[in-house]
Amino acid sequence: MNVSVKQMQAFVAVARCQSFAEACALVHLSQPALSIAIRKLEDEVGGKLFARSTRVVALTPEGEALYPVARRLLADWEQALDDVHNLFALRRGKLDVAAMPTFTSSLLPGLLKRFHGDYPDINVTVHDVVAEQVVDMVREGRVELGVTFEPGEASDLEFHPLFTDRLVAVLPPGHPLLALERGLRWRDLQKHSYITLQRPSSVRLLIDGMLREKGIVLTPAFEAHQLVSVGRMVAENLGVSVVPSLSSSQVLEMGAEVRPISAPVVTREVGVITRRRYPLSVAAQAMFDIVVQCVPPEAPR
């Protein structure tokens, strides 16, 4: 059955006015066009919907049955169009964003404040998960945007760089390595208790690969799943560690010390990931634009 919205609007207008002439003004159609719309609708449903005379236009019993249904369908149609319009106008909607904890606790709150100020009617859910889970959530379509480290070869994802993050050493207060005037090097950590992230953390894999390449041996005394746990262990003088500089502010708040580490300097790109070939919603595009425009090109220290 091929019934158009225009035909349903014509039917409801005639049923309401009980006059073809008056209904024409409601639906902005000429009387011949209105008559054609009604005739086509009757052809589709299989019978007469109006009983016509020279003076009266009345609904048939079948027309009476259709009338409330038609009104409801048109109301639902108008509501659906209004809802979509509000989504495009950012006056309604929901946005899910995933980001690694170092980003959610440092830069993301300011970005959310900017977004909420511009689009107060959009509800935002932040998924504060480790870097690897950010990639999984974007890949599976559970979120439209993710902020994480560069994921490597991923043909199904787009990576939009924001800044380059450098790995830094985290030391307990008063630790002897803090006194080194020449600067801290990776080999300086070999004689000290070492705290690291658990595999398959991308940061752990990055560090392990570099250590193998340089022939440096750091045997973990403690392992943890979250960078915040690593920072607290260091602050409690359980050992030393290496973390992304993006987490420096958190580590300092815990009472630990942060120092640049070289020989070699190890960096990694931080950026926004999206699914390739999947267009962003208007809300997600607005958030993407704010992140790209407002995040500084250098990682916070």
C-alpha positions in Angstrom: 0.0 0.0 0.0 1.4 3.3 -1.1 -0.2 6.1 1.0 1.6 9.5 1.1 1.6 12.0 4.0 0.1 14.5 1.6 -2.9 12.2 1.1 -3.4 11.7 4.9 -3.2 15.4 5.5 -5.9 16.0 2.8 -8.1 13.3 4.4 -7.8 14.8 7.9 -8.5 18.3 6.6 -11.7 17.3 4.8 -12.8 15.2 7.7 -12.3 18.1 10.1 -13.9 20.8 7.9 -16.6 18.6 6.3 -16.0 20.8 3.3 -13.6 20.4 0.4 -13.5 24.2 -0.2 -12.5 24.9 3.4 -10.0 22.0 3.5 -8.1 23.4 0.5 -7.1 26.4 2.6 -5.8 24.2 5.4 -3.5 22.0 3.2 -2.7 24.7 0.6 -4.0 22.7 -2.3 -6.4 23.6 -5.1 -9.7 21.8 -5.0 -8.9 19.6 -8.0 -5.6 18.6 -6.4 -7.3 17.9 -3.1 -9.9 15.8 -4.8 -7.2 13.8 -6.6 -5.4 13.2 -3.2 -8.6 11.9 -1.6 -9.4 9.7 -4.6 -5.9 8.1 -4.6 -6.2 7.5 -0.9 -9.6 5.8 -1.4 -8.1 3.7 -4.2 -5.3 2.5 -1.9 -7.6 1.6 1.1 -10.1 0.0 -1.2 -13.3 2.0 -0.7 -15.0 5.3 -0.1 -14.0 7.4 2.9 -16.5 10.2 2.4 -20.2 10.3 1.5 -20.6 13.3 -0.7 -23.7 15.3 -1.7 -24.2 18.8 -3.0 -24.3 20.2 0.5 -22.7 17.8 2.9 -19.4 15.9 3.1 -19.6 13.2 5.7 -17.3 10.3 6.8 -18.3 6.8 5.9 -18.1 4.2 8.7 -14.7 3.2 7.3 -13.7 6.9 7.2 -14.7 7.3 10.9 -12.5 4.3 11.8 -9.5 5.8 9.9 -9.9 9.4 11.1 -8.4 9.0 14.7 -5.6 6.8 13.3 -4.7 9.3 10.6 -4.6 12.1 13.2 -2.3 10.1 15.4 0.0 9.1 12.5 0.3 12.8 11.4 1.0 13.9 14.9 3.7 11.2 15.3 5.2 12.3 11.9 5.3 16.0 13.0 6.9 15.0 16.3 9.5 12.9 14.6 10.4 15.8 12.2 10.5 18.1 15.2 12.8 15.8 17.1 15.2 15.4 14.2 15.2 19.2 13.7 16.1 19.7 17.4 19.0 17.2 17.0 20.4 19.1 14.0 19.9 22.4 15.9 21.6 20.9 19.0 18.6 21.7 21.1 18.2 18.0 22.1 20.4 14.9 22.1 22.9 12.7 23.8 26.6 12.3 23.2 28.9 9.5 24.4 32.7 10.3 24.6 35.4 7.9 25.7 38.8 9.2 26.9 41.7 7.8 28.9 41.9 8.8 32.5 44.9 11.1 32.1 42.9 13.2 29.6 39.6 13.1 31.5 41.3 14.4 34.7 43.3 17.1 33.0 42.0 18.7 29.8 38.5 17.2 29.3 36.6 19.1 32.1 37.5 22.5 30.5 36.4 21.2 27.1 33.1 20.0 28.5 32.5 23.3 30.1 32.9 25.0 26.8 30.6 22.5 25.1 27.9 22.8 27.7 28.0 26.5 27.5 27.4 26.4 23.8 24.9 23.5 23.8 23.3 23.2 27.3 20.6 20.8 26.1 22.9 18.0 25.0 23.5 15.3 27.6 27.1 14.1 27.6 28.2 10.8 29.0 32.0 10.4 29.6 33.5 6.9 29.6 36.6 7.2 31.6 38.5 4.1 30.5 42.1 3.0 29.7 43.6 3.8 26.3 43.0 0.4 24.8 39.3 0.4 25.8 38.9 3.8 24.2 39.9 2.3 20.9 37.5 -0.7 21.4 34.6 1.5 22.2 35.0 3.7 19.1 35.6 0.6 16.9 32.4 -1.1 18.2 30.3 2.1 17.7 29.6 2.4 21.4 30.9 6.0 21.3 31.4 8.4 18.4 34.6 10.0 19.7 37.6 8.8 21.7 40.7 10.6 23.0 43.7 8.3 23.4 47.2 7.5 22.2 47.8 6.9 18.5 46.4 3.4 18.0 48.9 2.3 15.3 47.7 0.5 12.1 43.9 0.6 12.2 42.3 0.7 8.8 38.8 1.2 10.3 39.7 4.2 12.4 40.7 7.9 11.7 43.3 9.4 14.1 43.4 13.2 14.4 46.6 14.3 16.3 46.2 16.8 19.1 49.7 16.9 20.7 52.8 14.9 21.4 53.1 13.5 24.9 56.5 12.7 26.4 57.2 9.9 28.9 58.5 11.3 32.3 60.0 9.7 35.4 58.0 9.7 38.6 60.0 9.7 41.8 59.2 9.6 45.5 59.9 12.8 47.5 63.6 13.0 48.5 64.7 10.3 46.2 68.4 10.4 45.3 67.8 10.6 41.6 66.2 14.0 42.1 69.6 15.4 42.8 71.2 14.4 39.5 72.4 17.6 37.9 73.0 16.1 34.4 69.4 15.1 34.0 67.7 11.7 34.4 68.3 8.8 32.0 66.6 5.5 31.6 69.7 3.5 32.8 69.6 5.5 36.1 66.4 3.6 37.0 68.0 0.2 36.8 69.2 0.1 40.4 65.9 1.1 41.9 62.6 -0.6 42.6 60.5 -0.2 39.4 56.7 0.2 39.2 54.9 -0.3 35.9 51.6 -0.6 34.2 50.3 -4.1 33.5 50.2 -5.6 30.0 48.6 -5.1 27.6 48.8 -1.4 28.4 50.0 0.5 25.3 52.3 2.6 27.5 53.8 -0.6 29.0 54.3 -2.1 25.5 55.9 1.1 24.3 58.4 1.2 27.2 59.2 -2.6 26.9 59.9 -2.3 23.2 62.3 0.7 23.8 64.0 -1.1 26.7 64.7 -4.2 24.6 66.0 -2.1 21.8 68.4 -0.2 24.0 69.4 -3.2 26.1 68.1 -1.6 29.3 66.7 -4.0 32.0 64.0 -2.7 34.4 62.5 -5.5 36.4 59.1 -4.6 37.8 58.7 -4.9 41.5 55.0 -3.8 41.3 52.5 -3.7 38.5 49.1 -1.9 38.4 46.3 -1.4 35.9 45.8 2.4 36.3 48.2 5.2 36.2 46.7 6.7 39.3 47.6 3.5 41.2 51.2 3.7 39.9 51.4 7.3 41.1 50.2 6.5 44.6 52.7 3.6 44.9 55.5 6.0 44.0 54.3 8.6 46.4 54.4 5.9 49.2 58.1 5.3 48.3 57.5 1.8 46.9 59.7 2.6 43.9 60.1 4.7 40.7 58.1 4.7 37.5 57.6 6.2 34.1 54.3 7.7 32.9 53.0 10.0 30.2 53.5 13.7 31.0 49.7 14.1 30.5 49.4 12.6 34.0 52.0 14.8 35.6 49.5 17.0 37.4 47.8 14.0 39.0 51.1 12.6 40.2 52.2 15.9 41.7 48.9 16.1 43.6 49.7 12.7 45.1 53.0 14.0 46.5 55.4 12.4 44.0 58.0 14.2 41.9 58.2 14.4 38.1 61.3 14.7 36.0 62.0 14.5 32.3 63.8 11.4 31.2 66.1 11.0 28.2 68.5 8.7 26.5 66.2 8.2 24.7 63.4 10.7 24.8 60.2 8.6 24.3 57.1 10.3 22.9 53.7 9.3 21.7 50.9 11.1 19.8 47.6 11.9 21.6 44.6 12.6 19.5 40.9 12.0 18.7 39.8 8.8 17.1 36.6 8.3 15.0 35.3 5.4 12.9 36.3 5.7 9.3 33.4 5.9 6.8 30.9 6.7 9.6 29.7 10.3 9.6 29.6 12.1 13.0 26.3 13.3 14.5 25.9 17.1 14.7 26.6 16.9 18.5 29.7 14.7 18.0 31.0 17.1 15.3 30.5 20.0 17.6 32.5 18.3 20.4 35.2 17.3 17.9 35.6 20.9 16.7 35.9 22.1 20.3 38.6 19.5 21.2 40.6 20.3 18.1 40.4 24.0 18.5 40.9 24.3 22.2 43.5 21.6 23.1 47.0 23.2 23.3 49.6 21.8 20.8 51.8 20.9 23.8 50.9 18.4 26.5 50.2 20.0 29.9 53.1 19.7 32.4 
